[in-house]
Amino acid sequence: MDQSVSRRGFIGAAIGTGAAAAVAPTAALAGGRHHKHGHGHGHGHGKGGSVPKSRRSSQLYSWRRIMDRSQADAEGMLRALSKMGYTQVERAGTYGWTAREFKRVLRRYDLWAHSSHDGFSIDPDDANWLSNWEPALQYAAELDQEFIGFAWFPGPYDDKAFWQFLAQRFSEAGELAKEEYGLQFFYHNHDFEFTNQFDGAPAYDILLEESDREYVKFELDLYWIVYGGESPVHYLSDDPARYPLYHVKDRTWRNRPTEQDWEDVGPGSIDFPDIFDAGDGHRLDKHFVIEHDWPLLSHPDDENAELKTAYAGIQYLKDVRW
């Protein structure tokens, strides 16, 4: 699969003619498709819940084919996101900017980087893991983020004691983040937290139960928990306050034979309104982060795949009710 993107094509779409022109065909398609299905992708729930304008976010990892190319293209993508209606972004890097430079670019387009994925060493023998993580904390604090998170680790996944160790390490990280930098730490899931089980319960439950609930929150990736065979409604109903962020990522109706089943948000099969309703609560502040790990799967051979995926996502966040 071609991992490059034409700079002229992208800049022409995002800056020259405007993002809306680049994605207009997708807007009509997404609107027609996500209202078609009767089990939650339209407006049928009618309870009054909706995504606040100030909480419509985008995970910048989704657009890495553009964001990582050059600072000019990264800024072009940020401008396009703003024009579409996003008000927040979740960082997946610095794109060569200092925190002050990044903040200036974001302010130019009325965006706020509320969150980032910034990992640290999980080697039990690494005595310097906290001090080595502090530059990421300093950067996030200077950028006025609210959250900083740990996104993934390579294993081991089948060792209960290691999951217990992680819960304690995350608690230590969260304490430093909050007490010294005013940041809320979170953990972001994939599927392996649910497919690996101990005593009949997912490994994820160890992180929930054995980490400090003040210092460790969770960003629930709605695609990966469903892919892992568990119910987001179950977890959110049990403790909605523990999940201040969602990765809103959809899944195809039919499995792709040789690729992951990622899909634009809206046309896919995940019933987001029921999930959002389960996570709702009095005075709970939630951030809805659109993510698609590889937009070319939804828009093959399309140099504007990222723009079309981003547009489908923001239209869904604007329209969804529960």
N, C-alpha and C positions, 0 to 999 in steps of 0.2 A: 504494500500500500504506500502511495506517495506521501511522504511526510513533509514535503516542502509546500510553500504557498507563494504565489506570485505577489511580490511586493506591490507592483503596479496595480494588480487586480484588487488586492486588499485595500490599499490606500485609496484607490478610486472609489471603492464601495463605502468605506468607513468614513472618509473625510471629504472626498470631492463631491460625490453625488448624494452622500448621506446614507446612514445605515438603513433607513426605512426602505429606500429604493432597492437596496441589495437583497432585502428579505421579503419584499411584498408578496411574491408567490407563495412563500412558506407560510406567511401570516394567514392567507386565505385557506390554505390546506390544513394548517393546525387548527384553525377555528372550526372548520367543517368536521374534522375528525374527532376532536375531543368533545364536541357536543353530541356526537352521534351515539356514544356508548351510554347506556342507562344505569351503570352501576357506580357512578360517582365522579366521572370526569366532566360533567356538566354542572348545573346549578341546583340539582334536585333536593339538596339537603335542607336548605332554607332556615337554618338556625341563627343566621346573622354573623357567623364567623367569617373573617376575611383577612388577607395579608396586608398589614399596614404599609403604606408607601415607603416609610422609613426603614422597613425591615426586608426589602427586596434585594437580595444579594446574589453574587456570582462568584463561584470558585475559579480563580484565575488559572488554575491548572488545566481547566477545560480548554483554554485558548492558548496553550503553551506553544503550539505550532507558530503562532503569531507573536505572543508575548516574549518568547525567548530569542526571536530573530534579531531585533534591534530595539533600542529605546524609542526610536521614532514609531516603529510598528506597535510597540507596547502602549505608547501614548495614544496612537490611533485606535487601538482596541478599547482602551478606557473611555475615550471620547464616544465611541460607538455605543458602549454599554450605557453611558449616561444619557445619550440621545434616545435610546430605547425606553428608558425609564427605570433602570437600576439606580439605587441610591447607595448601595454598599458593595464592597468587594472583600473576598477572603484571599489573602496572599498565599502564594506558593513559591516564594522567592523574593528577591529585592530588585531584580532586573537591572542591576548595576547602579541603582540610585542609592544615595545616602537616605537616611530617614527624612531629613529635612527636604531633600529634593523630591522624594516620593510624595511627601505631604503636599508640597507645592503643586505637583501635577494633579493629585487627587482633588485638591481644592479648586483647581482650574475648571474641573468638570463636575463640581458639587458631589463628589463621592467621598465615602468614609471607609477606610480599611478597618473594619470592626474586629477582624480575626486573622489568624495565620496558622499554618502548620509548620512548626519548628521543633524537630525532634532533638533527642539527647541520647547519650550512651546508656544502654541498659545492661552493660557488662557489670556483673556484681563486684568484680575486682577493680573497677575504675574509681579511684578515690577522687578524681578531679571532675567528675561528670557535671556537678552543679556549677562549678566555676567556669567550665567550658561552655555551659549553656547561657551564661549571663549576657554575653553580647547579643544573643537573640532576644532576650528579655529587654535589654536596654533599647534595642531597635524598635521593638513593638511598643514599648512605653513612649518613646519619642514620637511615634506615629499616632499616638492617642488611641491605640487599640483597646478593646474591652477584654478580648480573649486571646489566648495562645494555646495551641493544641499539639498533641502527639498523634500522628496519623497512621502509622504502620510499623511493624517490626517483622523480621524474617524468621522468627521462631526462636526456640522450640515451642510448639503448640500443644504437645501431648504430655507436658510435665506440669502437674498441678502445683507443685512447689514453686515453679517459675512464675505462674500466674499470681500466686500469692505474693511473691517478691515484687512483681510489677505493681500490684495494688499499693504496696508500701512505698515504692519508688515514686509512683505518681503522686502519692500524698505528700511526699517531701518536696517534689517539684512544685506542686500546687501551693504549698505553704510559702515557699520562696517567692513564687510569682505574685501571690496576693499580698503578702506582708511587706515585701521590699519594692515591688513594682506596680502594685495596684491592678494586676491582671488576673483574670479568672482562667485557670487551667482546665482543659478538657481532653478527653480521649475520643478519637474517631474510629469507628469500627469498620471492618470488612466482613467477610463471611466466616473466616476461620474461628472467630470467637464463639460462633454458634454451632459449627459442625464438630468442634472438639468439645467433648463433654466429660464430666467427672461426677460420679454418683448420680447419673441421670439428669444432670443440670448443665447448661452451657457454661463454658469457661468464662463467658461474659459476666455471669452472675458473681463470680469471684471478684472481679473488678468492682462491680456495683456494691457488693456487701462488705468488702474488706478495705476499701479506700475511704478516706475521710470525705464525707459528703459536702463539707464546706469548701474544701480545697480541690475536689475533683468532680467536675461535671462531665457530661457526655454530649457529643455531637452525633446524633443518630443518622447514619447513612441508610436511607430508606430502601435503596436498591439492594445493598449488601445484606441487610438483615432478612429481607424477603428471599434473596438468593440463597442465604444460609439456612432457610427452612423455618425461621421463627416469625412471630407476629409482632410488628411494631405497635399495634394497638394494645397488645397485652402489656408490653413494657411501659408504654406511655400512660396507660390507665393506672398502673400500679404506683407511679411516682412521676407525674408530669413535670415537676419543678427541677428534676435532675437533668433535664434535656433542654437546654436553652437554645440549641441550634439543630437544624435539620439539613442534611444534604438531600435536596429534592432531586432525585435522579430516577428516571423511569426505565421500564423494562419492556422489551418487545412482546407481542402476543404469541409469537412462535419463536422457539429457540433457533438461533443461528447455528448452522452445523459446525463451523470452524472459527467463529468469532464470539466475543462476549455479547450479551443480549442488551447492551445499553441502547437507549432510545431517547429522542427528544421528549421533554416533559410535556405531557398532554396526550399525544397520540398513543402512548404506551398503556400497559396493563395494570399498573399499580393504582390502587384506590386511595388517592391522597386525601380527599375530604374526610373519610372515616378516620384516617390517621391523624390529621390535624385536629379533628374534633376530640379525639382521645387525649391529645396532648394539651388541649386548651385548659385554662384555669384562671381563676380570679387573680388579676394583677401579674400574671406570668408574661414575661417578655420573651418572645421567640424570634429567631432569625431564620429566614427561609433562603437557603443557599442553593441556587441552581447549579447542577454539575452534570457533565456528560464527559466521560473519560476519553472518548474518541469520536467527535462529531462526524467524521467521514464515514462512519458506519451507517449513519442516518442519511447522509448526503454524499454518496460515493462520487469521487472524481470531481467534486465541486469546490472550487477555490474559495467560495464564500460559505463553506460548511459551518464554520464557527459562528458567523453572523446569523445564519439561519437558525442554528440551534439556540443561540442566545436570545433571539427574537421570540422563538416559540416558548422559551422558558419564561420570559418576562410577561408575555401575553397570558400565560397560564396563571402566574402569580397575581396578575391584575384581575382576572376573571373568576378564579376559584372561590366558591362559597361552601360553608359547612354549617 
